[in-house]
Amino acid sequence: MPEIDEKDVVVVAEPGEIVEVSAGESIIEVEDPELRKRRPRKVYDGMWGVTEIAAVAASAFILLVTILVYFFAVVPSQQELAKNRSEAERLEAERILAQSKYGEITNTTEQVGKLLASADDFEVRFLPAEPNGRTALYQRLNGLIAAYNLTNTSGPDYQPLETADQETGNNQSDTERGRERFRSLFPGVYVTTTVEGSYQNLRRFISQIETGNDFVIVSSVELASSESEQKRKEATETRAAAPAQPGFGANPGFGIDPRMANPAVQQQGQQQQVERPKGKTLGEVVALRLEMAAYFRRPNFVPMVPQQ
């Protein structure tokens, strides 16, 4: 503690009291012994305190909850929404299609009338009467065969097709049972024919039958090599392969030019040339077997809808 001179003036002031001092005077501050006890003390624990740790933990918890909500609530909702939109688009397409088909239907009676009128129109426009239809079919087939320079080797064979409501016997052949599937509400005839000609003409022949005004169903088309063409080729090959007969028995070499090659070698070369296989050539004769069913108007046909 510093020594106090007797000449010095010492002024003792209470805490909080304002004291004026003159020159040569000094102030000695007396510390309150209770002041150090009342002073708050705080220990520095670094950057992470209790508050910071609690804030970070709360933030992490909120982030985890957000992630769980996204994967378990938002993602399934989006998938369900996409599925519902796809289903809605499908139903809308079906509605538009149904409206295009049945949009004009006002009641059942009117729709039945339209269907009956359509059936009557089909039978009147596309199905000729049976006697006239048979004659026209015969003439058309014969005319097409002649027009495309075809050879009729078999048929045409015409077998009647009864209507589906007529009963047939049990003693039917395999061919008759095969024609059963072509029976319908309309009478008809089943035609089987075999013609021969060039491939191009056969294609035109079939096209004319399919695009005609008659109601015809082509059930079978078979192409094969022509038997007559094969027989003609075999006869030609036989004549070409036969050895040449000498004109005079006493002198077999008479009339043979010695400057030419050996006749036996020539005949062998001709045989090899004949036996060489040939591919399909333009205009080669082909056999066509055609089966079709033609239908006619019912004999007791009466329009179900009165004509206006």
C-alpha positions in Angstrom: 0.0 0.0 0.0 1.5 3.4 -0.9 2.7 5.6 2.0 0.6 8.8 2.6 2.5 12.0 3.4 1.2 14.0 6.3 1.0 17.0 4.1 -1.2 15.3 1.6 -4.9 15.7 2.0 -6.8 12.4 1.8 -10.4 12.5 0.7 -12.5 9.4 1.3 -15.7 9.2 -0.8 -18.4 6.8 -0.7 -19.1 4.7 -3.7 -21.2 6.7 -6.2 -20.3 10.1 -4.6 -18.8 12.9 -6.7 -15.8 14.6 -5.1 -13.9 17.6 -6.4 -10.1 17.6 -5.8 -7.7 20.5 -6.1 -4.1 20.5 -7.1 -1.9 18.5 -4.9 -4.8 16.3 -3.8 -5.1 12.7 -4.8 -7.9 10.2 -4.8 -7.6 6.8 -3.4 -10.4 4.4 -4.5 -11.3 1.8 -1.9 -12.7 -1.3 -3.5 -15.8 -2.8 -2.2 -15.0 -6.3 -0.9 -18.5 -7.5 -2.0 -18.1 -6.3 -5.5 -15.9 -9.2 -6.7 -18.4 -11.7 -5.3 -21.3 -10.1 -7.1 -19.5 -9.9 -10.5 -20.9 -12.6 -12.8 -18.5 -15.2 -14.1 -18.8 -17.2 -17.4 -16.6 -20.0 -18.6 -16.0 -20.0 -22.4 -16.9 -23.4 -23.9 -16.0 -22.7 -27.5 -18.3 -22.2 -30.6 -20.8 -25.0 -29.8 -22.9 -24.1 -26.9 -26.1 -25.5 -25.6 -28.2 -23.1 -27.7 -26.3 -23.8 -30.9 -26.4 -27.5 -30.4 -30.2 -27.4 -29.8 -30.7 -25.2 -32.9 -28.7 -27.6 -35.2 -30.5 -30.6 -33.8 -33.9 -29.0 -34.4 -32.9 -28.1 -38.0 -31.7 -31.7 -38.6 -34.9 -33.1 -37.3 -37.0 -30.8 -39.5 -34.9 -31.7 -42.6 -35.4 -35.5 -41.8 -39.1 -35.0 -41.4 -39.2 -33.1 -44.7 -37.4 -35.9 -46.5 -39.6 -38.6 -45.1 -42.8 -36.6 -46.0 -41.5 -36.1 -49.6 -40.7 -39.8 -50.2 -43.7 -41.3 -48.3 -46.4 -38.7 -49.1 -45.4 -36.4 -52.1 -43.9 -39.1 -54.4 -46.9 -41.6 -54.0 -49.3 -38.7 -54.6 -47.5 -37.7 -57.8 -47.6 -41.3 -59.0 -51.3 -41.6 -58.2 -51.9 -38.3 -60.0 -50.1 -39.5 -63.1 -52.1 -42.8 -63.0 -55.3 -40.9 -62.7 -54.5 -38.6 -65.6 -53.6 -41.6 -67.8 -56.9 -43.3 -66.9 -58.8 -40.0 -67.5 -57.2 -39.7 -71.0 -58.1 -43.4 -71.8 -61.7 -42.8 -70.7 -61.8 -39.6 -72.7 -60.6 -41.5 -75.8 -63.2 -44.2 -75.3 -65.9 -41.6 -74.8 -64.9 -39.9 -78.1 -64.9 -43.2 -79.9 -68.2 -44.2 -78.5 -69.7 -40.8 -79.4 -68.4 -41.1 -82.9 -70.1 -44.6 -83.2 -73.2 -44.1 -81.2 -73.5 -40.3 -80.9 -76.4 -40.2 -83.3 -78.4 -42.7 -81.4 -81.4 -41.1 -79.8 -83.5 -44.2 -78.9 -83.4 -47.9 -79.5 -86.2 -47.9 -82.1 -84.4 -45.4 -84.3 -81.1 -47.3 -84.1 -82.8 -50.6 -85.0 -84.5 -48.9 -88.0 -81.1 -47.7 -89.2 -79.6 -51.2 -88.9 -82.4 -52.7 -90.8 -82.2 -50.1 -93.5 -78.5 -50.7 -93.9 -79.1 -54.5 -94.2 -81.8 -53.9 -96.8 -79.5 -51.5 -98.8 -76.7 -54.1 -98.8 -78.9 -56.9 -100.1 -80.5 -54.7 -102.8 -77.3 -53.1 -104.0 -74.7 -55.9 -103.8 -76.7 -59.2 -104.0 -78.4 -59.9 -107.3 -81.3 -62.2 -107.7 -80.2 -65.9 -107.7 -81.2 -66.8 -111.3 -79.7 -63.7 -112.8 -76.7 -63.8 -110.5 -75.8 -67.4 -111.4 -76.0 -66.6 -115.1 -73.9 -63.4 -114.7 -71.3 -65.3 -112.7 -70.9 -68.0 -115.4 -70.6 -65.5 -118.1 -68.1 -63.3 -116.1 -65.8 -66.3 -115.4 -65.8 -67.5 -119.0 -65.2 -64.0 -120.3 -62.3 -63.4 -117.9 -60.7 -66.8 -118.9 -61.0 -65.8 -122.6 -59.9 -62.2 -122.1 -56.6 -63.2 -120.3 -55.8 -66.1 -122.7 -56.1 -68.7 -120.0 -56.8 -72.4 -120.6 -59.6 -74.0 -118.6 -58.2 -77.4 -117.6 -60.8 -78.3 -114.9 -64.2 -76.8 -114.1 -65.6 -74.5 -113.3 -67.5 -76.7 -110.9 -70.6 -75.1 -109.3 -72.0 -76.4 -106.1 -75.0 -74.8 -104.4 -74.6 -73.3 -100.9 -77.8 -73.5 -98.9 -78.7 -71.0 -96.3 -77.5 -71.5 -92.7 -81.1 -72.1 -91.4 -81.5 -75.2 -93.6 -80.5 -78.5 -92.1 -78.0 -80.8 -93.9 -77.7 -84.6 -93.7 -75.1 -86.4 -91.7 -73.8 -88.4 -94.7 -71.7 -85.6 -96.2 -68.4 -85.9 -97.8 -65.3 -84.2 -96.6 -65.6 -81.6 -99.4 -69.2 -80.8 -98.5 -68.3 -80.5 -94.8 -65.4 -78.1 -95.9 -68.0 -75.9 -97.6 -70.2 -75.7 -94.5 -68.3 -72.7 -93.2 -69.3 -70.6 -96.2 -73.0 -71.0 -95.5 -74.7 -67.8 -94.5 -78.2 -66.1 -94.4 -78.0 -65.7 -98.2 -78.0 -68.5 -100.8 -74.9 -68.9 -102.9 -72.8 -71.1 -105.1 -69.3 -72.6 -104.4 -67.1 -72.4 -107.5 -64.0 -74.6 -108.1 -61.9 -74.1 -111.2 -58.4 -74.7 -112.5 -56.9 -72.6 -115.3 -53.5 -72.4 -116.8 -51.6 -69.4 -118.2 -48.8 -66.9 -117.6 -48.3 -65.7 -114.0 -49.0 -62.1 -115.0 -52.4 -63.0 -116.6 -53.3 -65.2 -113.6 -52.7 -62.2 -111.2 -54.9 -60.0 -113.4 -57.6 -62.7 -113.5 -57.7 -62.9 -109.7 -57.7 -59.1 -109.3 -60.7 -58.8 -111.6 -62.6 -61.4 -109.6 -61.9 -59.7 -106.3 -62.7 -56.2 -107.5 -65.9 -57.0 -109.3 -69.4 -55.9 -108.3 -70.4 -59.4 -107.2 -70.3 -60.3 -103.6 -67.6 -63.0 -103.8 -65.3 -64.6 -101.2 -62.1 -66.1 -102.5 -61.4 -69.0 -100.1 -58.4 -70.7 -101.7 -55.7 -69.8 -104.3 -53.1 -72.5 -105.2 -50.4 -72.1 -107.8 -48.5 -75.0 -109.2 -46.5 -76.0 -112.3 -48.6 -76.7 -115.3 -49.0 -80.5 -116.0 -49.4 -79.8 -119.7 -46.3 -77.7 -119.8 -44.4 -80.5 -118.0 -45.6 -83.1 -120.4 -44.6 -80.9 -123.3 -41.1 -80.4 -121.8 -40.7 -84.1 -121.2 -41.7 -84.9 -124.8 -39.2 -82.3 -126.1 -36.4 -83.7 -123.9 -37.2 -87.2 -125.1 -36.9 -86.2 -128.7 -33.7 -84.3 -128.1 -32.1 -87.1 -126.1 -33.0 -89.9 -128.7 -29.9 -91.0 -130.8 -30.0 -90.2 -134.5 -30.9 -93.2 -136.7 -28.5 -93.8 -139.7 -30.1 -93.5 -143.1 -28.3 -96.5 -144.6 -27.5 -99.7 -142.7 -24.7 -100.8 -145.1 -22.7 -97.6 -144.7 -23.4 -95.9 -141.4 -20.9 -93.3 -142.0 -22.4 -92.2 -145.3 -23.5 -88.6 -145.3 -21.4 -87.5 -142.3 -19.0 -84.7 -143.0 -15.6 -85.7 -141.8 -14.8 -82.1 -141.0 -17.4 -82.0 -138.3 -16.9 -83.3 -134.7 -17.7 -86.7 -133.6 -21.6 -87.3 -133.7 -21.5 -89.2 -130.4 -19.8 -86.2 -128.7 -22.5 -83.9 -130.2 -25.3 -86.1 -128.9 -23.8 -86.1 -125.4 -23.5 -82.3 -125.4 -27.2 -82.1 -126.5 -28.2 -84.4 -123.6 -26.3 -82.2 -121.1 -27.9 -79.1 -122.5 -31.3 -80.6 -122.1 -30.8 -81.9 -118.6 -29.6 -78.5 -117.3 -32.4 -77.2 -114.9 -34.1 -74.0 -115.8 -35.6 -71.4 -113.5 -38.8 -69.5 -113.7 -39.0 -67.5 -116.9 -41.3 -64.7 -117.9 -44.4 -66.1 -119.5 -44.0 -69.6 -118.2 -47.3 -71.5 -118.0 -48.6 -71.8 -114.4 -51.6 -73.7 -113.1 -54.1 -71.9 -110.8 -56.6 -73.7 -108.7 -59.2 -71.2 -107.5 -62.1 -71.8 -105.0 -64.6 -69.1 -104.1 -68.1 -68.6 -102.9 -70.6 -66.2 -104.5 -73.8 -65.1 -102.7 -77.2 -63.9 -104.1 -80.3 -62.3 -102.8 -82.8 -64.3 -100.8 -85.7 -65.6 -102.8 -88.3 -64.3 -100.4 -86.6 -61.0 -99.7 -88.9 -58.2 -98.6 -87.5 -54.9 -97.3 -87.9 -54.7 -93.6 -88.0 -50.9 -93.7 -90.6 -49.4 -96.0 -89.1 -47.5 -98.8 -90.0 -43.8 -98.8 
